[in-house]
């Protein structure tokens, strides 16, 4: 009788261990493997960015109802105002899908080239015409990806002042017909250089607006860029760059 009881206890213990293992695997799959690339490293990076943004920058997300759900939601162009070097991380922390960002070539520090490649960053020359970066961006959208753009091309200085938008964002939108998800970023660390915002705490707010479409409106790239800029000016109530 004692042997039978001992055997039943052992079986019960194994069942509990198996169930616990399945539960842990389910949690691991949900929080780590459930990412656009299905890679452990990407999943861990996503969670780290979320924790970092929440606890280090006190991230508050508004307009969540406007954020597409799921890992694959493209083609989509995420258009943001630019306040600090930490901006891409804050926006990514609020999204389930992967945003592939465009970044000025002169900001792409050579010693971090391995990271830019791993993150899929698309370089763009803001000091002249750059057809290579534009072609990569268009191709990414045509393949159903999500593109992140800071059309001001520089950090807003002074803060809460919307800079002119480069017409390149309008060109990409016009060529692909991709919808636009506008995002307002505010409250980030105002420091120099821009990358110093990564290690300075803040109380940042990221607000997602309703998606916009420019399909069938017969607007030039410059007109699209200007209309997008005006959307930010109206929604934020902030001023335009000096001299305009």
C-alpha positions as CSV (number, residue, x, y, z in Angstrom):
1,X,0.0,0.0,0.0
2,X,2.8,2.4,0.9
3,X,4.5,1.6,-2.4
4,X,1.4,2.4,-4.4
5,X,0.9,5.7,-2.5
6,X,4.5,6.6,-3.2
7,X,4.1,5.8,-6.9
8,X,1.0,7.9,-7.2
9,X,2.8,10.8,-5.5
10,X,5.7,10.5,-8.0
11,X,3.2,10.5,-10.9
12,X,1.5,13.5,-9.6
13,X,4.8,15.3,-9.1
14,X,5.7,14.6,-12.7
15,X,2.4,15.8,-14.0
16,X,2.8,19.0,-12.0
17,X,6.3,19.5,-13.4
18,X,5.1,18.9,-17.0
19,X,2.2,21.3,-16.6
20,X,4.5,23.9,-15.1
21,X,6.9,23.4,-18.0
22,X,4.1,23.8,-20.5
23,X,3.0,27.0,-18.8
24,X,6.5,28.4,-18.8
25,X,6.8,27.6,-22.5
26,X,3.5,29.2,-23.2
27,X,4.6,32.4,-21.4
28,X,8.0,32.3,-23.1
29,X,6.3,32.0,-26.5
30,X,3.9,34.8,-25.7
31,X,6.3,37.3,-24.4
32,X,9.5,36.4,-26.3
33,X,8.8,34.4,-29.4
34,X,5.7,36.3,-30.4
35,X,7.4,39.0,-32.4
36,X,7.6,39.8,-36.1
37,X,10.8,37.9,-36.8
38,X,10.0,35.0,-34.4
39,X,13.5,35.2,-33.0
40,X,14.5,35.0,-29.3
41,X,16.9,37.9,-29.5
42,X,14.3,40.2,-31.1
43,X,11.7,39.1,-28.5
44,X,14.0,39.8,-25.6
45,X,15.0,43.1,-27.2
46,X,11.3,44.1,-27.5
47,X,10.6,43.3,-23.9
48,X,13.7,45.1,-22.7
49,X,12.7,48.3,-24.7
50,X,9.2,48.2,-23.1
51,X,10.6,47.8,-19.6
52,X,13.2,50.5,-20.2
53,X,10.7,53.0,-21.7
54,X,8.2,52.4,-18.9
55,X,10.5,52.6,-15.9
56,X,13.3,54.9,-17.2
57,X,11.1,57.4,-19.2
58,X,7.8,56.9,-17.5
59,X,6.3,56.3,-20.9
60,X,2.6,57.1,-21.2
61,X,0.9,56.1,-24.4
62,X,-2.2,57.9,-25.7
63,X,-4.4,57.0,-28.6
64,X,-3.8,53.3,-28.3
65,X,-7.1,52.6,-30.2
66,X,-5.3,54.0,-33.3
67,X,-2.4,51.5,-33.1
68,X,-2.9,48.6,-35.5
69,X,-2.9,45.2,-33.7
70,X,-0.7,42.3,-34.6
71,X,2.9,41.6,-35.8
72,X,2.2,42.2,-39.5
73,X,0.2,45.3,-40.3
74,X,2.0,46.9,-43.2
75,X,2.4,48.6,-45.5
76,X,2.3,51.5,-43.1
77,X,4.4,54.7,-42.7
78,X,4.8,55.9,-39.0
79,X,5.5,59.6,-39.2
80,X,6.8,61.3,-36.0
81,X,8.0,64.6,-34.8
82,X,11.6,64.4,-33.6
83,X,12.5,65.4,-30.0
84,X,15.4,63.3,-28.9
85,X,17.6,60.3,-29.8
86,X,15.3,58.0,-27.7
87,X,12.3,58.7,-29.9
88,X,12.4,55.4,-31.9
89,X,12.5,53.3,-28.8
90,X,9.5,55.0,-27.2
91,X,7.4,54.5,-30.3
92,X,8.5,50.9,-30.8
93,X,7.7,50.2,-27.1
94,X,4.0,50.9,-27.8
95,X,3.8,48.8,-31.0
96,X,3.4,45.0,-31.4
97,X,4.8,45.2,-34.9
98,X,8.4,46.0,-35.9
99,X,9.1,49.5,-37.2
100,X,12.0,49.8,-39.6
101,X,13.4,53.3,-39.1
102,X,15.0,55.8,-41.5
103,X,18.0,57.6,-40.0
104,X,20.4,60.3,-41.2
105,X,23.7,58.9,-42.4
106,X,25.7,61.3,-40.3
107,X,23.9,60.0,-37.2
108,X,24.8,56.4,-38.0
109,X,27.9,56.1,-35.8
110,X,30.3,53.6,-37.4
111,X,31.2,51.8,-34.2
112,X,27.5,50.7,-33.9
113,X,27.2,49.5,-37.5
114,X,26.5,45.9,-36.3
115,X,23.4,47.2,-34.5
116,X,22.1,49.4,-37.3
117,X,22.3,46.3,-39.6
118,X,20.6,44.1,-37.1
119,X,17.8,46.6,-36.5
120,X,17.4,47.1,-40.3
121,X,17.9,50.9,-40.1
122,X,17.7,52.6,-43.5
123,X,20.2,55.4,-44.0
124,X,19.3,58.6,-45.7
125,X,21.5,61.6,-46.6
126,X,19.7,64.7,-45.3
127,X,22.3,67.0,-46.9
128,X,21.4,66.0,-50.5
129,X,19.4,63.8,-52.7
130,X,19.4,60.2,-51.6
131,X,17.7,57.8,-54.1
132,X,19.2,54.7,-52.5
133,X,17.5,55.3,-49.1
134,X,14.2,56.2,-50.8
135,X,14.3,53.0,-52.9
136,X,15.0,50.9,-49.9
137,X,12.1,52.5,-48.0
138,X,9.7,52.0,-50.9
139,X,10.7,48.4,-51.4
140,X,10.2,47.7,-47.7
141,X,6.7,49.1,-47.9
142,X,5.9,47.2,-51.0
143,X,6.9,44.0,-49.2
144,X,4.3,44.8,-46.5
145,X,6.7,46.4,-43.9
146,X,6.3,49.3,-41.5
147,X,8.5,52.3,-42.1
148,X,9.3,54.9,-39.4
149,X,10.2,58.4,-40.5
150,X,11.2,61.7,-38.8
151,X,10.5,64.1,-41.7
152,X,11.8,67.1,-39.8
153,X,15.3,65.6,-40.4
154,X,16.6,67.0,-37.1
155,X,15.8,67.4,-33.4
156,X,13.3,70.1,-32.7
157,X,15.1,73.1,-31.2
158,X,13.6,74.9,-29.4
159,X,11.3,72.2,-28.0
160,X,7.7,72.1,-29.2
161,X,8.5,73.8,-32.4
162,X,7.6,71.9,-35.6
163,X,10.4,72.1,-38.2
164,X,9.7,72.0,-41.9
165,X,9.1,68.5,-43.3
166,X,11.3,67.1,-46.0
167,X,9.4,66.3,-49.2
168,X,11.0,62.9,-49.2
169,X,8.4,61.6,-46.9
170,X,5.7,62.7,-49.4
171,X,7.5,61.0,-52.2
172,X,7.6,57.7,-50.4
173,X,3.9,58.0,-49.5
174,X,2.9,59.0,-53.0
175,X,4.8,56.1,-54.6
176,X,3.5,53.4,-52.3
177,X,0.0,54.7,-51.4
178,X,0.7,53.4,-47.9
179,X,-1.4,54.8,-45.1
180,X,0.2,57.1,-42.5
181,X,0.1,56.7,-38.7
182,X,1.0,60.1,-37.2
183,X,2.7,60.0,-33.8
184,X,3.3,63.0,-31.5
185,X,6.3,62.7,-29.1
186,X,6.6,65.0,-26.1
187,X,8.3,65.2,-22.7
188,X,11.6,63.5,-23.7
189,X,15.0,64.7,-22.2
190,X,16.2,67.9,-23.9
191,X,19.9,67.3,-23.9
192,X,22.9,67.5,-26.3
193,X,24.0,65.4,-28.0
194,X,20.7,63.8,-28.9
195,X,21.9,60.3,-27.9
196,X,22.3,61.5,-24.3
197,X,18.6,61.2,-23.9
198,X,19.1,57.4,-23.7
199,X,20.5,57.6,-20.2
200,X,18.5,60.6,-18.8
201,X,15.2,60.0,-17.2
202,X,12.0,61.7,-18.3
203,X,8.2,61.6,-18.3
204,X,7.6,61.0,-22.0
205,X,4.2,60.9,-23.8
206,X,3.6,59.3,-27.1
207,X,0.3,60.0,-28.8
208,X,-1.0,58.0,-31.8
209,X,-3.3,59.9,-34.1
210,X,-5.9,58.4,-36.4
211,X,-4.4,56.9,-39.6
212,X,-4.3,59.2,-42.6
213,X,-4.6,58.3,-46.3
214,X,-3.4,60.3,-49.3
215,X,-4.6,57.9,-52.0
216,X,-6.6,59.5,-54.9
217,X,-5.9,63.0,-53.8
218,X,-3.4,63.9,-56.5
219,X,-1.0,65.8,-54.2
220,X,2.7,66.4,-55.0
221,X,5.3,65.0,-52.5
222,X,5.9,68.5,-51.2
223,X,2.1,69.1,-50.7
224,X,1.8,65.8,-48.8
225,X,4.8,66.8,-46.6
226,X,3.3,70.2,-45.9
227,X,-0.1,68.7,-45.1
228,X,1.4,66.3,-42.6
229,X,3.4,69.1,-41.0
230,X,0.2,71.1,-40.6
231,X,-1.5,68.1,-39.0
232,X,1.2,68.2,-36.3
233,X,1.0,71.9,-35.8
234,X,-2.8,71.8,-35.4
235,X,-2.9,68.8,-33.2
236,X,-0.2,69.9,-30.8
237,X,-0.8,73.6,-30.8
238,X,2.9,74.1,-31.1
239,X,4.6,76.8,-33.2
240,X,6.4,76.4,-36.5
241,X,10.1,76.9,-36.9
242,X,11.3,80.5,-36.7
243,X,11.4,82.5,-39.8
244,X,8.3,81.0,-41.3
